[in-house]
Amino acid sequence: MSQCCEGDLECPCPPIGLIDVVGKKWAVCVVSLLGKYGTVRFGPIQHCLSGVSPATLTSTLRSLEREKLIRRVFVDGARGPVQGYTLTPSGNQLYQSLLPLAGWLRSA
Protein backbone atom coordinates (compact mmCIF):
# COMPACT_ATOMS: atom_id res chain seq x y z
CA MET A 1 0.00 0.00 0.00
CA SER A 2 1.21 3.49 -0.77
CA GLN A 3 2.41 5.84 1.93
CA CYS A 4 -0.42 8.24 1.12
CA CYS A 5 -3.14 5.85 2.26
CA GLU A 6 -4.14 4.55 5.65
CA GLY A 7 -6.28 1.69 6.80
CA ASP A 8 -8.19 -0.46 4.33
CA LEU A 9 -8.85 2.30 1.80
CA GLU A 10 -7.72 1.74 -1.75
CA CYS A 11 -5.07 4.29 -2.64
CA PRO A 12 -6.22 6.78 -5.29
CA CYS A 13 -2.61 7.77 -6.05
CA PRO A 14 -1.22 6.51 -9.37
CA PRO A 15 2.04 4.62 -9.33
CA ILE A 16 4.94 6.96 -8.77
CA GLY A 17 6.75 5.50 -11.80
CA LEU A 18 3.97 6.72 -14.08
CA ILE A 19 4.27 10.25 -12.74
CA ASP A 20 8.04 10.09 -13.26
CA VAL A 21 7.49 9.37 -16.96
CA VAL A 22 4.42 11.33 -18.02
CA GLY A 23 5.15 14.13 -15.59
CA LYS A 24 8.11 15.22 -17.69
CA LYS A 25 7.40 18.38 -19.64
CA TRP A 26 7.57 16.87 -23.13
CA ALA A 27 6.50 13.24 -22.58
CA VAL A 28 2.76 13.76 -22.99
CA CYS A 29 3.43 15.97 -26.01
CA VAL A 30 5.50 13.24 -27.69
CA VAL A 31 2.90 10.56 -26.93
CA SER A 32 0.15 12.82 -28.29
CA LEU A 33 2.11 13.64 -31.42
CA LEU A 34 2.84 9.99 -32.18
CA GLY A 35 -0.74 9.03 -31.36
CA LYS A 36 -2.05 11.55 -33.85
CA TYR A 37 0.47 11.12 -36.67
CA GLY A 38 1.84 7.58 -36.27
CA THR A 39 5.52 7.06 -36.98
CA VAL A 40 7.48 10.33 -36.86
CA ARG A 41 11.19 11.02 -37.22
CA PHE A 42 13.26 12.97 -34.68
CA GLY A 43 13.52 16.18 -36.74
CA PRO A 44 9.78 16.59 -37.32
CA ILE A 45 9.09 15.81 -33.65
CA GLN A 46 11.50 18.55 -32.62
CA HIS A 47 10.00 20.95 -35.16
CA CYS A 48 6.45 20.30 -33.93
CA LEU A 49 7.47 20.73 -30.30
CA SER A 50 9.06 24.12 -30.69
CA GLY A 51 11.11 24.99 -27.65
CA VAL A 52 12.45 21.53 -26.88
CA SER A 53 16.21 21.17 -27.18
CA PRO A 54 17.69 18.16 -28.99
CA ALA A 55 19.20 16.89 -25.73
CA THR A 56 15.90 17.16 -23.86
CA LEU A 57 13.99 15.49 -26.68
CA THR A 58 16.54 12.66 -26.82
CA SER A 59 16.22 12.18 -23.06
CA THR A 60 12.42 12.16 -23.29
CA LEU A 61 12.41 9.66 -26.15
CA ARG A 62 14.82 7.35 -24.31
CA SER A 63 12.70 7.53 -21.17
CA LEU A 64 9.55 6.67 -23.11
CA GLU A 65 11.42 3.79 -24.78
CA ARG A 66 12.58 2.43 -21.41
CA GLU A 67 8.99 2.47 -20.22
CA LYS A 68 7.95 0.65 -23.42
CA LEU A 69 5.56 3.43 -24.45
CA ILE A 70 7.35 4.11 -27.76
CA ARG A 71 9.77 2.20 -29.94
CA ARG A 72 12.26 3.06 -32.65
CA VAL A 73 11.45 1.83 -36.12
CA PHE A 74 13.01 2.23 -39.54
CA VAL A 75 10.95 3.74 -42.32
CA ASP A 76 11.74 4.30 -45.99
CA GLY A 77 13.24 7.69 -46.66
CA ALA A 78 14.37 9.41 -49.85
CA ARG A 79 17.94 8.20 -49.26
CA GLY A 80 17.15 4.84 -47.71
CA PRO A 81 15.82 3.71 -44.34
CA VAL A 82 15.59 6.35 -41.63
CA GLN A 83 14.81 6.03 -37.95
CA GLY A 84 11.45 7.08 -36.59
CA TYR A 85 9.42 6.62 -33.44
CA THR A 86 6.02 5.03 -32.99
CA LEU A 87 3.74 4.14 -30.08
CA THR A 88 3.70 0.65 -28.65
CA PRO A 89 0.34 -0.88 -27.68
CA SER A 90 0.90 0.47 -24.14
CA GLY A 91 1.75 3.89 -25.54
CA ASN A 92 -1.42 3.82 -27.61
CA GLN A 93 -3.43 2.97 -24.50
CA LEU A 94 -1.88 5.97 -22.78
CA TYR A 95 -2.68 8.17 -25.79
CA GLN A 96 -6.30 6.99 -25.80
CA SER A 97 -6.49 7.72 -22.07
CA LEU A 98 -5.18 11.26 -22.64
CA LEU A 99 -7.84 12.16 -25.22
CA PRO A 100 -10.66 12.78 -22.71
CA LEU A 101 -8.33 14.89 -20.59
CA ALA A 102 -7.35 16.95 -23.64
CA GLY A 103 -11.03 17.43 -24.45
CA TRP A 104 -11.70 18.57 -20.92
CA LEU A 105 -8.81 21.07 -21.10
CA ARG A 106 -10.15 22.51 -24.38
CA SER A 107 -13.61 23.01 -22.89
CA ALA A 108 -12.36 24.57 -19.63
The 8 nearest C-alpha neighbors of each residue, nearest first, counted from 0:
[[1, 2, 4, 10, 9, 3, 5, 7],
 [0, 2, 3, 4, 10, 12, 5, 14],
 [1, 3, 4, 0, 5, 10, 12, 6],
 [4, 2, 1, 5, 10, 12, 0, 11],
 [5, 3, 10, 2, 1, 8, 6, 0],
 [6, 4, 8, 7, 3, 2, 10, 0],
 [5, 7, 8, 4, 9, 0, 10, 3],
 [6, 8, 9, 5, 4, 10, 0, 1],
 [9, 7, 6, 10, 5, 4, 11, 0],
 [8, 10, 11, 7, 4, 0, 6, 5],
 [9, 11, 12, 4, 8, 1, 0, 3],
 [12, 10, 9, 13, 4, 3, 8, 1],
 [11, 13, 10, 14, 3, 1, 15, 4],
 [14, 12, 15, 11, 17, 18, 10, 16],
 [13, 15, 16, 17, 12, 18, 1, 19],
 [14, 16, 18, 17, 13, 19, 12, 20],
 [17, 15, 19, 14, 18, 20, 13, 21],
 [18, 16, 20, 19, 15, 14, 21, 13],
 [17, 19, 22, 15, 20, 21, 16, 14],
 [20, 18, 16, 17, 22, 21, 15, 23],
 [21, 19, 17, 18, 22, 23, 16, 26],
 [22, 20, 26, 23, 18, 27, 17, 19],
 [21, 23, 18, 20, 19, 24, 26, 17],
 [24, 22, 21, 26, 25, 20, 19, 27],
 [23, 25, 26, 22, 27, 21, 28, 59],
 [24, 26, 28, 23, 27, 29, 59, 56],
 [27, 25, 29, 28, 21, 23, 24, 59],
 [26, 28, 30, 29, 25, 21, 31, 24],
 [27, 29, 31, 25, 26, 30, 32, 48],
 [30, 28, 32, 26, 31, 27, 33, 25],
 [31, 29, 27, 33, 32, 28, 34, 94],
 [32, 30, 34, 28, 29, 33, 27, 94],
 [31, 33, 29, 35, 34, 30, 28, 36],
 [34, 32, 37, 36, 30, 35, 31, 85],
 [35, 33, 31, 32, 37, 36, 30, 94],
 [34, 36, 32, 33, 37, 31, 30, 94],
 [37, 35, 33, 34, 32, 38, 39, 31],
 [38, 36, 33, 34, 85, 35, 39, 86],
 [37, 39, 85, 84, 83, 33, 36, 40],
 [40, 38, 83, 84, 37, 44, 33, 43],
 [39, 41, 83, 42, 43, 84, 82, 44],
 [40, 42, 44, 43, 45, 83, 39, 84],
 [43, 41, 45, 44, 40, 46, 39, 47],
 [42, 44, 46, 45, 41, 40, 47, 39],
 [45, 43, 41, 47, 42, 46, 48, 40],
 [44, 46, 48, 42, 43, 47, 41, 49],
 [45, 47, 43, 44, 48, 49, 42, 50],
 [48, 46, 44, 45, 49, 43, 32, 42],
 [49, 47, 45, 46, 51, 44, 50, 28],
 [50, 48, 46, 47, 51, 45, 52, 44],
 [49, 51, 48, 52, 45, 46, 47, 53],
 [50, 52, 49, 48, 56, 55, 45, 53],
 [51, 53, 55, 54, 56, 50, 45, 49],
 [52, 54, 56, 55, 57, 51, 45, 58],
 [55, 53, 57, 52, 56, 58, 51, 59],
 [56, 54, 58, 52, 57, 53, 59, 51],
 [55, 57, 59, 53, 58, 54, 60, 52],
 [58, 56, 54, 60, 55, 59, 53, 61],
 [57, 59, 55, 61, 56, 60, 62, 54],
 [60, 58, 56, 62, 57, 61, 26, 55],
 [59, 61, 63, 57, 62, 58, 56, 64],
 [62, 60, 64, 58, 63, 59, 57, 65],
 [61, 63, 59, 65, 64, 60, 58, 66],
 [62, 64, 66, 60, 68, 61, 65, 69],
 [65, 63, 67, 61, 69, 66, 62, 70],
 [66, 64, 62, 67, 63, 61, 68, 69],
 [65, 67, 63, 64, 68, 62, 20, 69],
 [68, 66, 64, 65, 69, 63, 87, 70],
 [67, 69, 90, 63, 87, 66, 89, 64],
 [70, 68, 86, 64, 87, 85, 67, 63],
 [71, 69, 85, 64, 84, 86, 87, 72],
 [72, 70, 84, 83, 85, 82, 73, 69],
 [71, 73, 83, 82, 84, 70, 74, 85],
 [74, 72, 82, 81, 80, 83, 75, 71],
 [73, 75, 80, 81, 82, 76, 72, 83],
 [76, 74, 80, 79, 81, 73, 77, 78],
 [75, 77, 79, 80, 78, 81, 74, 73],
 [76, 78, 79, 75, 80, 81, 74, 82],
 [79, 77, 76, 80, 75, 81, 74, 82],
 [78, 80, 76, 75, 77, 81, 74, 73],
 [81, 79, 75, 74, 76, 73, 82, 78],
 [82, 80, 73, 74, 76, 75, 79, 83],
 [83, 81, 73, 72, 40, 74, 71, 80],
 [84, 82, 40, 39, 72, 71, 73, 38],
 [83, 85, 71, 38, 39, 70, 72, 40],
 [84, 86, 38, 69, 70, 37, 33, 71],
 [87, 85, 69, 90, 91, 68, 33, 70],
 [86, 88, 90, 69, 89, 68, 91, 70],
 [87, 89, 91, 90, 92, 86, 68, 69],
 [90, 88, 92, 87, 91, 68, 93, 67],
 [91, 89, 68, 87, 86, 93, 92, 88],
 [90, 92, 94, 88, 93, 89, 86, 95],
 [91, 93, 89, 95, 90, 94, 96, 88],
 [92, 94, 96, 90, 91, 95, 97, 89],
 [93, 95, 91, 97, 96, 92, 34, 31],
 [94, 96, 92, 98, 97, 93, 91, 99],
 [97, 95, 93, 94, 98, 92, 99, 100],
 [96, 98, 94, 100, 95, 99, 101, 93],
 [97, 99, 101, 100, 95, 96, 102, 94],
 [100, 98, 102, 101, 97, 103, 96, 95],
 [99, 101, 103, 97, 102, 98, 104, 96],
 [102, 100, 104, 98, 103, 99, 97, 105],
 [103, 101, 99, 105, 100, 104, 98, 106],
 [102, 104, 100, 106, 101, 105, 99, 107],
 [103, 105, 101, 107, 102, 106, 100, 99],
 [106, 104, 102, 103, 107, 101, 100, 99],
 [105, 107, 103, 104, 102, 101, 100, 99],
 [106, 104, 105, 103, 102, 101, 100, 99]]
